[in-house]
Amino acid sequence: MLDERKANILRAVVEEYIETAQPVGSGHVTRAPGVNVSAATVRNDMALLEQEGYLYQPHTSAGRVPTEKGYRFFVDTLSAPGRLAGAEAQQVRNFFAHAHGELERMLQDTSRLLSNLTAYTAVVVGPPHEAATVRSIQLVSLTPTVALVVVVLSNGVIEKRTVEFDDEADEEALAAAGQRLCEVLVGHPLSHAAGVELEAPDAADPMLVAALRSLGEEAPEEPEVYLAGTSNMAAAFDAVGTVREILRILEQQFVVVSLLKDVLDRGLSVAIGSETGVQPLSDCAVVVAPYEVDGETAGSIGVLGPTRMNYPQAMAAVAVVSDRLGRRLSEG
């Protein structure tokens, strides 16, 4: 553990480097809160912090830059995750006050909100498909021989399937088939449709048979991933190769899902550099939080940025948005 003076000096270096992206010299640190010592003492302590792996000096004549260990100390000793500024908090309130419609649209819009709040790349992982159960089903006529099956799932997802019939179907027959679909599927995962065995007279109902066949088609195994602000990576890193590698990782949906899940499984809300477990993200940090629907974890949200990200502000944004998203989805 660092003594109070060294801890204050390290925090001052991290905060200044986050703000300026320039190596931090002792002159600035002497003016930081809690550092009431001479420049010579600051230089000596900064040299000790470098020896202990919290800082490094990119050039002999330059100031110091935080290491991964330095950022980790900074994050672990934050007294609170920070608070959103008044305008940002109002932006979140306004967004969720007017958020409505299909889950996919809401999650995509939420990723844009989070990216706008932080100026980093935002990730929202949707609920897993197998965890949701059918809440309601409707059969809607499009033409005399074509109908739309609309399924509302417990996680807010709306599934739609178009089914065709050989013979024309009237509204009364469609309503009856829809009622039978509700009776056999409500409360079950959508995949249950593939295993439903119909008996007479249901087995002879072409609308019911066609709808079950369509709903029983294999659903994607991985939850959907919604990204926003990937262009922010270009502004965060000078090296084109680094940006290219990060964007390549973000294109691989299963890697993104695994990354956020692994960070949360390790009991972390912030993963820095090598802690992400993904080599191309060694210069990045991830701030992540789960969101809950009706008391159950439904998915996760996070931001990805450079290791010199503004951790207090990013942690505050992720915490507030994950909480409001979960509450909005629980309200239906």
C-alpha positions in Angstrom: 0.0 0.0 0.0 1.1 3.5 -0.7 1.3 6.1 2.0 -1.1 9.1 1.7 1.4 11.4 0.1 2.5 9.0 -2.6 -1.2 8.1 -3.2 -2.1 11.8 -3.7 0.8 12.3 -6.1 -0.2 9.2 -8.1 -3.8 10.4 -8.3 -2.6 13.8 -9.5 -0.5 12.3 -12.2 -3.3 10.0 -13.4 -5.9 12.8 -13.4 -3.6 15.2 -15.3 -2.6 12.5 -17.8 -6.3 11.6 -18.4 -7.0 15.3 -19.1 -4.0 16.2 -21.3 -2.5 12.9 -22.7 0.9 14.5 -22.0 3.6 13.2 -19.6 3.2 14.8 -16.2 6.0 16.7 -14.5 6.6 17.5 -10.9 5.7 21.2 -11.3 2.0 20.4 -12.0 1.9 17.8 -9.2 3.0 20.3 -6.5 -0.1 22.3 -7.2 -2.5 19.3 -6.9 -4.8 19.0 -3.8 -3.3 17.0 -1.0 0.3 17.5 -2.2 1.8 20.1 0.2 5.5 19.3 -0.4 8.3 20.8 -2.5 9.0 19.9 -6.1 12.1 18.0 -5.0 10.1 15.8 -2.7 7.6 15.2 -5.5 10.3 14.3 -8.0 11.8 11.8 -5.4 8.4 10.2 -4.8 7.6 10.0 -8.5 10.9 8.2 -9.0 9.9 5.8 -6.2 6.5 5.3 -7.8 8.2 4.5 -11.1 10.4 1.9 -9.3 7.3 0.3 -7.8 5.6 0.0 -11.3 2.9 2.7 -10.9 4.5 5.2 -13.3 6.9 5.1 -16.2 9.0 7.8 -18.0 8.7 7.6 -21.8 11.8 9.8 -22.3 14.6 10.8 -20.0 13.6 14.4 -20.0 9.9 13.8 -19.9 7.4 13.6 -17.1 5.7 10.5 -16.0 2.8 8.5 -17.4 0.6 6.0 -15.4 1.1 2.3 -16.0 -1.7 -0.3 -15.9 -0.8 -0.8 -12.2 -1.1 3.0 -11.7 -4.6 3.1 -13.3 -5.7 0.1 -11.3 -4.7 1.8 -8.0 -6.5 5.0 -9.1 -9.7 3.1 -9.9 -9.6 0.9 -6.8 -9.2 3.9 -4.5 -11.9 6.0 -6.0 -14.2 7.1 -3.1 -17.2 7.0 -5.5 -17.7 6.3 -9.2 -18.5 9.9 -9.8 -21.7 11.7 -10.8 -23.0 12.7 -14.1 -23.1 16.5 -14.7 -26.5 18.1 -14.6 -26.9 18.3 -18.4 -25.9 14.7 -18.8 -28.2 13.4 -16.0 -31.1 15.3 -17.7 -30.2 13.8 -21.0 -30.5 10.3 -19.5 -33.8 11.2 -17.8 -35.2 12.6 -21.1 -34.1 9.5 -23.1 -35.7 6.9 -20.9 -38.9 9.0 -20.4 -39.5 8.8 -24.1 -37.9 5.4 -24.9 -40.4 3.0 -26.3 -40.9 0.5 -29.1 -39.2 -2.8 -29.8 -36.3 -3.9 -27.6 -33.8 -4.0 -30.4 -34.4 -0.4 -31.2 -34.2 0.6 -27.5 -30.9 -1.2 -27.0 -29.4 0.3 -30.1 -30.5 3.8 -29.0 -29.2 3.1 -25.5 -25.7 2.3 -27.0 -25.8 5.7 -28.8 -26.8 7.5 -25.6 -23.9 5.9 -23.7 -21.4 6.7 -26.4 -22.6 10.4 -26.5 -22.3 10.6 -22.8 -18.7 9.3 -22.6 -17.2 9.9 -26.1 -16.1 6.2 -26.1 -17.3 3.2 -27.9 -20.5 1.9 -26.2 -21.6 -1.8 -26.1 -25.0 -3.1 -25.1 -25.4 -6.9 -25.0 -29.0 -8.0 -25.3 -30.7 -10.7 -23.3 -29.9 -14.3 -24.2 -32.5 -15.8 -26.4 -33.0 -19.0 -24.4 -33.7 -17.1 -21.2 -36.9 -15.5 -22.5 -40.4 -17.0 -22.4 -43.4 -16.2 -24.6 -45.6 -13.5 -23.0 -48.2 -13.1 -25.8 -48.9 -14.1 -29.5 -51.0 -12.6 -32.2 -51.8 -13.7 -35.7 -52.4 -10.7 -38.0 -53.8 -11.0 -41.5 -51.7 -9.4 -44.2 -53.5 -10.9 -47.2 -56.1 -13.7 -47.4 -53.3 -16.3 -47.6 -50.5 -14.6 -45.7 -50.4 -13.7 -41.9 -47.9 -12.2 -39.6 -47.1 -14.0 -36.3 -46.2 -11.4 -33.6 -44.6 -12.8 -30.4 -43.8 -10.7 -27.4 -41.2 -12.3 -25.1 -40.6 -11.8 -21.4 -37.4 -9.8 -22.0 -39.2 -7.3 -24.3 -38.1 -8.8 -27.6 -40.7 -8.8 -30.3 -40.3 -11.7 -32.8 -42.1 -11.6 -36.1 -42.7 -14.3 -38.6 -44.5 -14.3 -41.9 -46.5 -17.5 -42.7 -48.3 -18.5 -45.9 -51.3 -20.7 -46.3 -52.6 -22.7 -49.3 -56.2 -21.6 -48.7 -57.6 -18.3 -47.7 -58.1 -17.7 -43.9 -60.8 -15.5 -42.4 -60.3 -13.4 -39.3 -62.2 -15.8 -37.1 -60.0 -18.7 -38.0 -56.9 -16.6 -37.5 -58.1 -15.5 -34.0 -58.8 -19.2 -33.1 -55.3 -20.3 -34.2 -53.8 -17.4 -32.3 -55.6 -18.4 -29.2 -54.3 -22.0 -29.5 -50.8 -20.7 -30.0 -51.1 -18.8 -26.8 -52.3 -21.9 -24.9 -49.4 -24.1 -26.0 -46.6 -21.5 -26.0 -47.2 -18.8 -23.4 -44.8 -19.3 -20.4 -42.4 -21.4 -22.5 -39.2 -20.4 -24.4 -39.9 -19.8 -28.1 -37.8 -22.9 -28.9 -40.6 -24.9 -27.3 -42.6 -24.4 -30.6 -40.4 -27.0 -32.4 -41.4 -29.7 -29.9 -45.2 -29.1 -29.8 -47.1 -32.2 -30.9 -50.6 -31.4 -32.1 -53.5 -33.7 -31.8 -56.8 -33.6 -33.7 -58.4 -31.3 -34.5 -55.4 -28.9 -34.1 -53.2 -31.1 -36.3 -55.5 -30.4 -39.2 -55.4 -26.6 -38.7 -53.0 -25.3 -41.5 -52.6 -21.9 -39.9 -51.6 -23.4 -36.5 -49.2 -25.9 -38.1 -47.6 -23.3 -40.3 -47.2 -20.8 -37.4 -45.6 -23.4 -35.1 -43.2 -24.5 -37.9 -42.1 -20.9 -38.5 -41.7 -20.2 -34.8 -39.8 -23.4 -34.2 -37.0 -22.4 -36.6 -33.6 -22.2 -34.9 -32.9 -18.9 -33.1 -29.5 -17.4 -33.0 -27.4 -18.8 -30.1 -25.6 -15.6 -29.1 -27.4 -12.5 -27.8 -27.4 -9.5 -30.0 -24.7 -6.9 -29.6 -25.3 -3.2 -30.2 -22.4 -0.9 -30.8 -22.1 2.9 -31.1 -19.2 5.3 -31.3 -16.7 3.0 -32.9 -15.3 6.0 -34.8 -14.2 7.4 -31.4 -11.4 4.8 -31.4 -9.7 6.7 -34.3 -9.5 9.8 -32.1 -8.2 7.9 -29.1 -5.2 6.3 -30.7 -2.5 7.6 -33.0 -1.4 4.3 -34.4 -3.6 3.2 -37.4 -2.6 -0.4 -36.7 -4.0 -0.2 -33.2 -7.3 1.2 -34.3 -7.6 -1.4 -37.1 -7.0 -4.2 -34.6 -9.6 -2.8 -32.1 -12.2 -2.4 -34.8 -11.6 -6.0 -36.0 -12.2 -7.2 -32.4 -15.4 -5.2 -32.2 -16.7 -6.8 -35.4 -16.6 -10.2 -33.8 -19.8 -10.4 -31.8 -19.0 -13.5 -29.8 -15.7 -12.0 -28.6 -17.4 -8.8 -27.4 -20.1 -10.9 -25.5 -17.3 -13.1 -24.0 -15.2 -10.1 -23.0 -18.0 -8.4 -21.0 -19.2 -11.6 -19.5 -15.6 -12.6 -18.4 -15.0 -9.2 -16.8 -18.3 -9.4 -14.8 -17.6 -13.1 -13.9 -14.3 -12.0 -12.3 -16.2 -9.5 -10.1 -14.8 -6.5 -11.9 -16.6 -3.4 -13.2 -13.4 -2.1 -14.8 -10.8 -4.1 -16.7 -7.6 -2.2 -17.7 -5.1 -3.2 -20.4 -4.1 -6.9 -20.0 -7.0 -7.4 -17.6 -9.3 -7.5 -20.6 -7.7 -10.9 -21.5 -7.7 -9.8 -25.2 -4.2 -8.9 -26.5 -5.3 -6.3 -29.1 -7.1 -4.4 -26.3 -3.9 -4.1 -24.2 -4.1 -0.3 -24.6 -7.8 -0.2 -23.8 -10.0 -0.2 -20.7 -13.5 -1.5 -20.3 -16.1 -0.3 -17.9 -19.1 -2.7 -17.7 -22.2 -3.3 -15.6 -25.1 -5.7 -15.9 -28.7 -4.6 -16.2 -31.6 -6.4 -14.6 -35.2 -7.0 -15.8 -37.6 -8.0 -13.0 -34.8 -8.7 -10.6 -32.9 -11.0 -13.0 -29.7 -10.2 -14.9 -30.8 -9.7 -18.5 -27.7 -8.4 -20.3 -24.8 -6.0 -19.9 -23.6 -2.6 -21.0 -20.2 -1.1 -21.2 -17.8 1.4 -22.7 -14.5 0.7 -24.3 -11.8 3.4 -24.5 -8.1 4.1 -24.0 -6.5 3.2 -20.7 -6.4 6.9 -20.0 -10.2 7.2 -20.0 -12.0 9.4 -17.6 -12.8 6.5 -15.2 -15.1 8.4 -12.7 -17.2 9.8 -15.5 -17.4 6.5 -17.5 -18.3 4.5 -14.3 -21.0 7.0 -13.5 -22.5 6.9 -17.0 -22.5 3.1 -17.2 -24.0 2.8 -13.7 -26.8 5.2 -14.3 -27.7 4.0 -17.8 -27.6 0.3 -16.7 -30.0 1.1 -13.8 -32.4 3.2 -15.9 -32.4 0.6 -18.8 -33.2 -2.2 -16.4 -36.0 -0.2 -14.8 -37.5 0.8 -18.2 -37.5 -2.8 -19.5 -39.0 -4.1 -16.2 -41.9 -1.6 -16.7 -42.5 -3.1 -20.1 
